[in-house]
Amino acid sequence: MKVRGTLIGFTAILMWSLLALMTAASGKMPPFQLSAVTFAIGSLPGLLLFLVKPRRIAFLKQPPKVWITGIGGLFGYHFLYFTALRNAPAVEAGLIAYLWPLLIVVGSALLPGERLRWYHVVGAIAGLCGTIAIVSRNGLSFDGAYTLGYGAAFLCAFTWSGYSLLTRRFDRVSTDVVTGFCLATSALSLVCHLALETTVWPADAGEWAAVVGLGLLPVGAAFYAWDYGVKNGDIQIIGAASYAAPLLSTLILVVTGFAEPDWRILLACLLITGGAVLAARDMFRPKPIAEAVAE
């Protein structure tokens, strides 16, 4: 069961590495509209399961704190992520947003029973340096044209890391509740879209394919896989593996022509990923026998 859960968790990481590419290829659909459409598509696997096994609908009955955390995390993260990619170069916004693995490691070190060590601090500084490398243009000055996108990407990273840390308390909540999170987030996004945005539909089949792909994979199946993997697999291995997401995402953007190869991108990848791996040093070190037995 643990090996299966870990492997399923890996599939979420692979799907998330496609998020920047599919968002960049989805056209000019406004962020709230894009969230509404993709989360509606993302809820389909769960709805189909409810049709086959109606008794599982009972798993949607959860305390308000579970719903607030889930909807706040999913809605907040994706709105900020889509906003970032609409207002900054895809590779730069994606790399900043992918600071969330590092923030999770540093944040978890501050939880009860954990300690903040030197390599957590050094790892965080390396990630910050990597971020500066990709958002700086002439020296250390910011390009004002991308301020909104960079800011949204930063908030995106903090939103997902905060959501991930908070949901650790809900390890007994069934993965079925993710369907409810997707439906609620879709409905909330639709309300915001109708109130604040002008509707823009994909211009061609390629953009439609990207939108559907977003809903089925990074904004759909990935959440179910992540939830199942964290609860049933080896969370340390899954957490360490998530640091590959920035490199995979950047490589995909470069290969598909959405970004040009640049030494700053390589430097940022090395600093952010290297800093995250250093901060996660404990994940790679075998635990003492006595500690393992105690667990």
C-alpha positions as a Markdown table, in Angstrom:
| # | Residue | x | y | z |
|---|---|---|---|---|
| 1 | Met | 0.0 | 0.0 | 0.0 |
| 2 | Lys | 2.8 | 2.4 | 0.9 |
| 3 | Val | 4.7 | 1.8 | -2.4 |
| 4 | Arg | 1.4 | 2.3 | -4.4 |
| 5 | Gly | 0.6 | 5.5 | -2.5 |
| 6 | Thr | 4.1 | 6.9 | -3.1 |
| 7 | Leu | 3.9 | 6.1 | -6.8 |
| 8 | Ile | 0.5 | 7.8 | -7.1 |
| 9 | Gly | 1.9 | 10.8 | -5.3 |
| 10 | Phe | 4.7 | 11.0 | -8.0 |
| 11 | Thr | 2.1 | 11.2 | -10.7 |
| 12 | Ala | 0.7 | 14.4 | -9.1 |
| 13 | Ile | 4.2 | 16.0 | -9.4 |
| 14 | Leu | 4.5 | 15.0 | -13.0 |
| 15 | Met | 1.1 | 16.5 | -13.8 |
| 16 | Trp | 1.9 | 19.7 | -12.0 |
| 17 | Ser | 5.0 | 20.1 | -14.1 |
| 18 | Leu | 2.6 | 20.6 | -17.1 |
| 19 | Leu | 0.7 | 23.4 | -15.4 |
| 20 | Ala | 2.8 | 26.3 | -16.7 |
| 21 | Leu | 2.8 | 25.0 | -20.2 |
| 22 | Met | -1.0 | 24.3 | -20.4 |
| 23 | Thr | -1.8 | 27.7 | -18.8 |
| 24 | Ala | 0.5 | 29.5 | -21.3 |
| 25 | Ala | -1.1 | 27.6 | -24.2 |
| 26 | Ser | -4.7 | 28.2 | -23.0 |
| 27 | Gly | -5.1 | 31.6 | -24.6 |
| 28 | Lys | -6.4 | 34.8 | -23.0 |
| 29 | Met | -9.2 | 33.4 | -20.9 |
| 30 | Pro | -9.4 | 35.5 | -17.7 |
| 31 | Pro | -8.2 | 33.9 | -14.5 |
| 32 | Phe | -11.6 | 33.5 | -12.7 |
| 33 | Gln | -13.2 | 32.1 | -15.9 |
| 34 | Leu | -10.3 | 29.7 | -16.4 |
| 35 | Ser | -10.5 | 28.6 | -12.7 |
| 36 | Ala | -14.3 | 28.0 | -13.1 |
| 37 | Val | -14.0 | 25.9 | -16.2 |
| 38 | Thr | -11.0 | 23.8 | -15.2 |
| 39 | Phe | -12.2 | 23.1 | -11.7 |
| 40 | Ala | -15.6 | 22.0 | -13.1 |
| 41 | Ile | -13.7 | 19.6 | -15.4 |
| 42 | Gly | -11.5 | 18.5 | -12.5 |
| 43 | Ser | -14.5 | 17.5 | -10.4 |
| 44 | Leu | -15.7 | 15.0 | -13.1 |
| 45 | Pro | -13.7 | 12.0 | -11.8 |
| 46 | Gly | -15.2 | 12.4 | -8.3 |
| 47 | Leu | -18.7 | 12.9 | -9.6 |
| 48 | Leu | -18.4 | 9.8 | -11.7 |
| 49 | Leu | -17.3 | 7.8 | -8.7 |
| 50 | Phe | -20.3 | 9.2 | -6.7 |
| 51 | Leu | -22.6 | 7.9 | -9.5 |
| 52 | Val | -21.1 | 4.5 | -9.2 |
| 53 | Lys | -20.9 | 4.4 | -5.4 |
| 54 | Pro | -23.5 | 6.8 | -4.0 |
| 55 | Arg | -22.6 | 6.0 | -0.4 |
| 56 | Arg | -19.3 | 7.8 | -0.8 |
| 57 | Ile | -21.2 | 11.1 | -1.0 |
| 58 | Ala | -21.4 | 10.9 | 2.8 |
| 59 | Phe | -17.6 | 11.7 | 2.9 |
| 60 | Leu | -18.4 | 15.2 | 1.8 |
| 61 | Lys | -19.8 | 15.9 | 5.3 |
| 62 | Gln | -16.8 | 17.6 | 7.0 |
| 63 | Pro | -16.2 | 20.3 | 9.6 |
| 64 | Pro | -16.2 | 24.0 | 8.3 |
| 65 | Lys | -12.4 | 24.2 | 8.9 |
| 66 | Val | -11.8 | 21.4 | 6.4 |
| 67 | Trp | -13.9 | 23.2 | 3.7 |
| 68 | Ile | -12.3 | 26.6 | 4.5 |
| 69 | Thr | -8.8 | 25.2 | 4.2 |
| 70 | Gly | -9.5 | 23.2 | 1.1 |
| 71 | Ile | -11.4 | 25.9 | -0.9 |
| 72 | Gly | -9.1 | 28.6 | 0.3 |
| 73 | Gly | -6.0 | 26.6 | -0.8 |
| 74 | Leu | -7.3 | 25.5 | -4.2 |
| 75 | Phe | -9.1 | 28.7 | -5.2 |
| 76 | Gly | -6.5 | 31.0 | -3.9 |
| 77 | Tyr | -3.5 | 29.1 | -5.3 |
| 78 | His | -4.9 | 28.7 | -8.9 |
| 79 | Phe | -6.3 | 32.2 | -9.2 |
| 80 | Leu | -2.9 | 33.6 | -8.1 |
| 81 | Tyr | -1.1 | 31.2 | -10.4 |
| 82 | Phe | -3.2 | 32.0 | -13.5 |
| 83 | Thr | -2.8 | 35.7 | -12.7 |
| 84 | Ala | 1.0 | 35.4 | -12.5 |
| 85 | Leu | 1.2 | 33.6 | -15.8 |
| 86 | Arg | -1.0 | 36.2 | -17.4 |
| 87 | Asn | 1.2 | 39.1 | -16.2 |
| 88 | Ala | 4.8 | 37.8 | -16.3 |
| 89 | Pro | 6.9 | 35.5 | -18.5 |
| 90 | Ala | 5.7 | 31.9 | -17.9 |
| 91 | Val | 9.1 | 30.5 | -16.9 |
| 92 | Glu | 9.8 | 33.2 | -14.4 |
| 93 | Ala | 6.4 | 33.2 | -12.8 |
| 94 | Gly | 6.5 | 29.4 | -12.7 |
| 95 | Leu | 9.8 | 29.2 | -11.0 |
| 96 | Ile | 8.7 | 31.8 | -8.3 |
| 97 | Ala | 5.5 | 29.9 | -7.7 |
| 98 | Tyr | 7.5 | 26.7 | -7.3 |
| 99 | Leu | 9.1 | 28.0 | -4.2 |
| 100 | Trp | 6.3 | 26.2 | -2.3 |
| 101 | Pro | 8.3 | 23.0 | -1.8 |
| 102 | Leu | 11.0 | 25.0 | 0.0 |
| 103 | Leu | 8.4 | 26.9 | 2.0 |
| 104 | Ile | 6.8 | 23.7 | 3.1 |
| 105 | Val | 10.2 | 22.3 | 4.3 |
| 106 | Val | 11.1 | 25.5 | 6.2 |
| 107 | Gly | 7.5 | 25.8 | 7.6 |
| 108 | Ser | 7.3 | 22.2 | 8.7 |
| 109 | Ala | 10.6 | 22.7 | 10.7 |
| 110 | Leu | 8.7 | 25.2 | 12.8 |
| 111 | Leu | 5.9 | 22.9 | 13.7 |
| 112 | Pro | 5.7 | 21.3 | 17.2 |
| 113 | Gly | 8.3 | 18.6 | 17.6 |
| 114 | Glu | 10.5 | 20.0 | 14.8 |
| 115 | Arg | 13.6 | 22.2 | 14.9 |
| 116 | Leu | 14.9 | 24.9 | 12.5 |
| 117 | Arg | 18.5 | 24.0 | 11.6 |
| 118 | Trp | 21.2 | 25.8 | 9.7 |
| 119 | Tyr | 20.6 | 24.0 | 6.5 |
| 120 | His | 16.9 | 25.1 | 6.5 |
| 121 | Val | 18.1 | 28.8 | 6.7 |
| 122 | Val | 20.8 | 28.3 | 4.0 |
| 123 | Gly | 18.3 | 26.6 | 1.8 |
| 124 | Ala | 15.8 | 29.4 | 2.2 |
| 125 | Ile | 18.5 | 32.0 | 1.3 |
| 126 | Ala | 19.5 | 30.0 | -1.8 |
| 127 | Gly | 15.9 | 29.9 | -2.9 |
| 128 | Leu | 15.6 | 33.7 | -2.4 |
| 129 | Cys | 18.8 | 34.2 | -4.5 |
| 130 | Gly | 17.3 | 32.1 | -7.2 |
| 131 | Thr | 14.2 | 34.1 | -7.2 |
| 132 | Ile | 16.2 | 37.4 | -7.4 |
| 133 | Ala | 18.1 | 36.0 | -10.4 |
| 134 | Ile | 14.9 | 35.4 | -12.4 |
| 135 | Val | 13.0 | 38.6 | -11.5 |
| 136 | Ser | 15.9 | 41.0 | -11.9 |
| 137 | Arg | 16.5 | 42.6 | -15.3 |
| 138 | Asn | 19.2 | 45.2 | -15.3 |
| 139 | Gly | 21.3 | 44.2 | -12.2 |
| 140 | Leu | 19.0 | 43.9 | -9.2 |
| 141 | Ser | 16.3 | 46.2 | -10.5 |
| 142 | Phe | 12.8 | 44.8 | -11.1 |
| 143 | Asp | 11.0 | 45.2 | -14.4 |
| 144 | Gly | 7.9 | 47.2 | -13.4 |
| 145 | Ala | 6.0 | 45.7 | -16.3 |
| 146 | Tyr | 5.9 | 42.3 | -14.5 |
| 147 | Thr | 5.4 | 43.5 | -10.9 |
| 148 | Leu | 1.8 | 42.2 | -10.7 |
| 149 | Gly | 2.8 | 38.8 | -12.1 |
| 150 | Tyr | 5.8 | 38.4 | -9.8 |
| 151 | Gly | 3.7 | 39.4 | -6.8 |
| 152 | Ala | 1.0 | 37.0 | -7.6 |
| 153 | Ala | 3.6 | 34.2 | -8.0 |
| 154 | Phe | 5.0 | 34.9 | -4.6 |
| 155 | Leu | 1.6 | 34.8 | -3.0 |
| 156 | Cys | 0.9 | 31.7 | -4.9 |
| 157 | Ala | 3.9 | 29.9 | -3.3 |
| 158 | Phe | 2.9 | 31.0 | 0.2 |
| 159 | Thr | -0.8 | 30.0 | -0.4 |
| 160 | Trp | 0.0 | 26.4 | -1.5 |
| 161 | Ser | 2.6 | 25.9 | 1.2 |
| 162 | Gly | 0.2 | 27.2 | 3.9 |
| 163 | Tyr | -2.6 | 25.0 | 2.6 |
| 164 | Ser | -0.3 | 21.9 | 2.5 |
| 165 | Leu | 0.9 | 22.5 | 6.1 |
| 166 | Leu | -2.6 | 23.1 | 7.4 |
| 167 | Thr | -4.1 | 20.0 | 5.8 |
| 168 | Arg | -1.6 | 17.8 | 7.6 |
| 169 | Arg | -4.1 | 17.9 | 10.5 |
| 170 | Phe | -6.8 | 16.4 | 8.2 |
| 171 | Asp | -5.1 | 13.1 | 7.4 |
| 172 | Arg | -8.3 | 11.1 | 8.3 |
| 173 | Val | -10.4 | 13.0 | 5.8 |
| 174 | Ser | -11.3 | 10.9 | 2.8 |
| 175 | Thr | -9.9 | 11.9 | -0.6 |
| 176 | Asp | -13.5 | 12.1 | -1.8 |
| 177 | Val | -13.7 | 15.6 | -0.3 |
| 178 | Val | -11.4 | 16.9 | -3.1 |
| 179 | Thr | -14.4 | 16.6 | -5.4 |
| 180 | Gly | -16.3 | 19.0 | -3.2 |
| 181 | Phe | -13.3 | 21.4 | -3.1 |
| 182 | Cys | -13.2 | 21.4 | -6.9 |
| 183 | Leu | -17.0 | 22.0 | -7.2 |
| 184 | Ala | -17.0 | 24.8 | -4.6 |
| 185 | Thr | -13.9 | 26.5 | -6.1 |
| 186 | Ser | -15.5 | 26.3 | -9.6 |
| 187 | Ala | -18.7 | 27.9 | -8.4 |
| 188 | Leu | -16.8 | 30.6 | -6.5 |
| 189 | Ser | -14.7 | 31.4 | -9.5 |
| 190 | Leu | -17.8 | 31.6 | -11.7 |
| 191 | Val | -19.4 | 34.2 | -9.4 |
| 192 | Cys | -16.2 | 36.3 | -9.4 |
| 193 | His | -15.9 | 36.0 | -13.2 |
| 194 | Leu | -19.4 | 37.2 | -13.8 |
| 195 | Ala | -18.9 | 40.1 | -11.5 |
| 196 | Leu | -15.4 | 41.2 | -12.4 |
| 197 | Glu | -14.4 | 39.9 | -15.9 |
| 198 | Thr | -15.4 | 39.8 | -19.5 |
| 199 | Thr | -15.9 | 36.3 | -20.9 |
| 200 | Val | -13.2 | 35.2 | -23.4 |
| 201 | Trp | -13.4 | 31.7 | -24.9 |
| 202 | Pro | -10.5 | 29.8 | -26.5 |
| 203 | Ala | -9.8 | 31.0 | -30.0 |
| 204 | Asp | -9.0 | 27.6 | -31.5 |
| 205 | Ala | -8.8 | 23.9 | -31.0 |
| 206 | Gly | -5.3 | 24.1 | -29.6 |
| 207 | Glu | -6.4 | 26.5 | -26.8 |
| 208 | Trp | -9.5 | 24.4 | -26.1 |
| 209 | Ala | -7.2 | 21.3 | -25.7 |
| 210 | Ala | -5.0 | 23.2 | -23.3 |
| 211 | Val | -8.0 | 24.2 | -21.2 |
| 212 | Val | -9.4 | 20.6 | -21.1 |
| 213 | Gly | -5.9 | 19.3 | -20.3 |
| 214 | Leu | -5.6 | 21.7 | -17.4 |
| 215 | Gly | -8.9 | 20.5 | -16.0 |
| 216 | Leu | -8.2 | 16.8 | -16.4 |
| 217 | Leu | -4.6 | 16.8 | -15.2 |
| 218 | Pro | -2.9 | 19.6 | -13.2 |
| 219 | Val | -6.2 | 21.1 | -11.9 |
| 220 | Gly | -8.0 | 17.7 | -11.7 |
| 221 | Ala | -6.5 | 14.3 | -11.3 |
| 222 | Ala | -3.3 | 15.7 | -9.7 |
| 223 | Phe | -5.2 | 16.8 | -6.6 |
| 224 | Tyr | -6.7 | 13.4 | -6.0 |
| 225 | Ala | -3.3 | 11.8 | -6.6 |
| 226 | Trp | -1.6 | 14.2 | -4.2 |
| 227 | Asp | -4.1 | 13.7 | -1.5 |
| 228 | Tyr | -4.0 | 9.9 | -1.8 |
| 229 | Gly | -0.2 | 9.8 | -2.0 |
| 230 | Val | 0.3 | 12.0 | 1.1 |
| 231 | Lys | -2.1 | 10.0 | 3.2 |
| 232 | Asn | -1.1 | 6.5 | 2.0 |
| 233 | Gly | 2.5 | 6.8 | 0.7 |
| 234 | Asp | 5.9 | 7.8 | 2.0 |
| 235 | Ile | 5.4 | 11.6 | 2.6 |
| 236 | Gln | 9.1 | 12.2 | 2.9 |
| 237 | Ile | 9.9 | 10.7 | -0.4 |
| 238 | Ile | 7.0 | 12.4 | -2.1 |
| 239 | Gly | 8.0 | 15.7 | -0.6 |
| 240 | Ala | 11.6 | 15.4 | -1.7 |
| 241 | Ala | 10.5 | 14.4 | -5.2 |
| 242 | Ser | 8.3 | 17.5 | -5.5 |
| 243 | Tyr | 11.5 | 19.6 | -5.8 |
| 244 | Ala | 11.9 | 18.2 | -9.4 |
| 245 | Ala | 8.8 | 20.1 | -10.4 |
| 246 | Pro | 10.6 | 23.4 | -11.2 |
| 247 | Leu | 13.2 | 21.8 | -13.4 |
| 248 | Leu | 10.6 | 19.7 | -15.2 |
| 249 | Ser | 8.3 | 22.6 | -15.7 |
| 250 | Thr | 11.1 | 24.9 | -17.0 |
| 251 | Leu | 12.5 | 22.2 | -19.3 |
| 252 | Ile | 9.0 | 21.6 | -20.8 |
| 253 | Leu | 8.5 | 25.4 | -21.4 |
| 254 | Val | 11.9 | 25.7 | -23.1 |
| 255 | Val | 11.5 | 22.5 | -25.3 |
| 256 | Thr | 8.0 | 23.6 | -26.4 |
| 257 | Gly | 9.1 | 27.1 | -27.3 |
| 258 | Phe | 7.3 | 29.0 | -24.6 |
| 259 | Ala | 10.6 | 30.2 | -23.1 |
| 260 | Glu | 14.1 | 30.8 | -24.5 |
| 261 | Pro | 17.2 | 29.1 | -22.9 |
| 262 | Asp | 19.0 | 31.6 | -20.6 |
| 263 | Trp | 21.8 | 31.4 | -18.1 |
| 264 | Arg | 19.6 | 33.1 | -15.5 |
| 265 | Ile | 17.0 | 30.3 | -15.8 |
| 266 | Leu | 19.7 | 27.7 | -15.3 |
| 267 | Leu | 21.1 | 29.6 | -12.3 |
| 268 | Ala | 17.6 | 30.0 | -10.8 |
| 269 | Cys | 16.8 | 26.3 | -11.3 |
| 270 | Leu | 20.1 | 25.3 | -9.5 |
| 271 | Leu | 19.6 | 27.7 | -6.6 |
| 272 | Ile | 15.9 | 27.1 | -6.0 |
| 273 | Thr | 16.1 | 23.3 | -6.4 |
| 274 | Gly | 19.5 | 23.1 | -4.6 |
| 275 | Gly | 18.2 | 25.2 | -1.8 |
| 276 | Ala | 15.1 | 23.1 | -1.4 |
| 277 | Val | 17.1 | 19.8 | -1.4 |
| 278 | Leu | 19.5 | 21.3 | 1.2 |
| 279 | Ala | 16.6 | 22.4 | 3.4 |
| 280 | Ala | 15.1 | 18.9 | 3.0 |
| 281 | Arg | 18.4 | 17.3 | 4.2 |
| 282 | Asp | 16.7 | 15.3 | 6.9 |
| 283 | Met | 14.5 | 13.6 | 4.3 |
| 284 | Phe | 17.5 | 11.9 | 2.8 |
| 285 | Arg | 19.2 | 10.8 | 6.1 |
| 286 | Pro | 18.3 | 7.5 | 7.6 |
| 287 | Lys | 16.7 | 7.8 | 11.0 |
| 288 | Pro | 18.4 | 6.2 | 14.1 |
| 289 | Ile | 17.1 | 2.7 | 14.9 |
| 290 | Ala | 15.7 | 3.9 | 18.2 |
| 291 | Glu | 13.8 | 6.7 | 16.6 |
| 292 | Ala | 12.4 | 4.5 | 13.9 |
| 293 | Val | 11.3 | 1.9 | 16.5 |
| 294 | Ala | 9.6 | 4.7 | 18.5 |
| 295 | Glu | 7.6 | 5.7 | 15.5 |
